[in-house]
């Protein structure tokens, strides 16, 4: 699958601007038993996931989840892993 989405940016209290689109997001189809649609998982950020009706919506929601994950980590004083680029 291929997706195009404008860069979503997150501004943390003391982290400056972080481009959440640099984080890997994996998109998986959900079964009808799981409600259908698509799941978005950020494997570099433990427990960071979202979903959407379409792959594009799941990806956009995944980037929003990444921004929220980073914000929560900052508020708790936890380290935020740097994005890792996937090579194929």
LOBA-179479 format. One line per field, with one value per residue: x, y, z of N, C-alpha, C in turn. Coordinates in steps of 0.05 Angstrom, whole numbers. Example, Ala and Ser with C-alpha at 12.3 -4.5 7.8 and 13.67 -1.06 7.14 Angstrom:
nx	[264;257]
ny	[-114;-45]
nz	[156;142]
cax	[246;273]
cay	[-90;-21]
caz	[156;143]
cx	[264;258]
cy	[-66;1]
cz	[156;157]
//
This chain:
nx	[17;7;15;-3;8;4;58;54;61;90;93;130;136;190;217;220;204;178;177;128;118;164;168;160;101;58;8;-48;-100;-162;-201;-269;-293;-264;-284;-273;-242;-178;-117;-67;-1;53;113;160;147;125;63;36;-16;-70;-131;-173;-225;-207;-144;-116;-141;-129;-73;-68;-92;-57;-10;-29;-35;19;38;9;29;83;76;53;96;134;109;111;164;194;239;240;241;284;263;266;289;262;293;291]
ny	[-24;46;111;180;236;298;327;316;353;358;395;394;409;419;397;419;422;363;316;275;240;215;169;99;70;17;-12;-52;-95;-103;-156;-174;-190;-161;-112;-91;-47;-15;-24;16;14;35;10;26;52;33;3;40;54;57;64;61;73;69;55;104;137;108;113;170;174;143;175;217;189;178;230;240;199;215;264;247;215;255;286;250;247;210;177;190;151;158;166;109;92;50;2;-27]
nz	[0;-12;14;19;57;87;124;192;249;315;373;428;499;516;475;426;356;328;277;267;226;214;243;239;215;215;176;183;160;193;221;207;254;291;282;233;183;191;226;257;274;313;315;341;387;445;453;423;383;335;297;238;189;136;102;97;135;181;181;187;238;266;265;297;344;355;366;413;445;450;476;525;545;552;592;634;642;614;569;499;444;387;319;274;212;164;123;59]
cax	[0;22;-1;8;-4;20;73;41;82;83;111;131;143;218;229;220;186;185;162;118;118;190;164;148;73;50;-20;-58;-129;-175;-222;-296;-298;-251;-297;-266;-224;-149;-101;-41;17;80;128;182;136;110;35;25;-32;-95;-145;-189;-241;-191;-116;-108;-151;-113;-47;-71;-97;-32;7;-40;-28;47;41;-1;48;106;67;51;123;147;96;120;193;205;254;225;260;287;252;284;281;262;305;281]
cay	[0;71;132;207;251;321;323;324;361;358;413;387;431;425;380;432;410;335;307;248;223;201;144;78;62;-6;-13;-79;-98;-115;-175;-164;-195;-140;-87;-82;-24;-19;-17;30;8;47;-10;38;65;11;6;62;43;69;50;78;58;65;56;132;146;94;126;196;170;133;198;230;172;182;256;237;182;232;283;232;208;280;293;231;248;186;182;186;139;171;149;93;89;22;-1;-51]
caz	[0;-13;26;19;79;94;148;217;267;343;388;456;517;515;455;400;337;321;254;274;202;212;257;223;222;200;172;180;159;216;214;213;283;306;275;206;181;191;250;253;297;313;330;356;411;458;458;407;361;330;275;221;169;112;108;100;161;202;182;200;266;277;270;320;368;360;379;440;459;457;497;551;554;562;617;655;644;602;544;474;424;361;297;259;184;155;97;45]
cx	[18;4;13;-7;15;34;57;63;72;103;109;141;172;232;230;200;196;166;153;117;144;188;151;120;66;19;-29;-89;-139;-197;-249;-304;-286;-263;-291;-248;-195;-137;-76;-25;44;98;151;173;116;81;22;11;-58;-109;-161;-205;-226;-162;-106;-116;-135;-86;-48;-75;-73;-12;-3;-33;1;51;31;18;72;99;65;78;137;136;105;150;207;219;236;246;261;274;273;273;283;275;296;302]
cy	[25;93;159;222;275;316;334;331;363;377;405;410;438;408;394;418;382;327;278;229;209;174;124;72;39;-7;-42;-79;-112;-134;-162;-169;-173;-112;-77;-57;-33;-10;-3;25;21;29;2;51;45;19;28;51;59;53;70;60;52;65;85;143;133;107;153;193;159;155;214;215;175;209;254;220;198;252;270;225;232;287;275;230;224;193;175;175;156;153;133;89;59;21;-28;-58]
cz	[0;-3;22;41;84;121;172;236;296;357;417;473;515;494;428;382;329;299;260;250;198;226;238;234;204;200;167;177;184;206;219;242;300;299;248;206;181;217;241;278;293;329;347;382;424;464;442;383;358;308;259;201;144;119;113;127;184;204;195;230;280;283;294;346;375;375;408;457;468;478;524;562;565;589;640;658;633;575;520;454;399;340;283;232;177;127;85;24]
//
